[in-house]
Amino acid sequence: MKTVKRFFRNLFARVGLAGGLLSFFWRRKIWWMIPLVGAILILGVLVIFGQSSAISAFIYTLF
């Protein structure tokens, strides 16, 4: 069990700001929010790429 905690602590430390957010969720026992925040981030990235890139035609077909 300690190795799992150490693994996640090291993982969160390596990814910077997102790691800080994940670490906050993990310490506060609200890890169920991690998939929600991940989905929102993915949707935001799709919106940003869909505004002015060559792959926008493919992104618009998703919606």
C-alpha positions, 0 to 999 in steps of 0.5 A: 500500500505504501508503494502505491501512495508513493507512486501517486505522490511522485506522479502528481509531483512530476506533472506540475499544476495539474499534479497539484490539482490531482494531489488536492483531490486525492488528499481531500478524498474527492478522487471521484472528481478526477474523471470530471475534471479530465473530461472538462480539460479534454473538451476545452482542448478540443474547443481550442483546436477546433477554432483555427486548425486543420483538424477542425473539420474532424472535431466538428463531426464529433459534436 
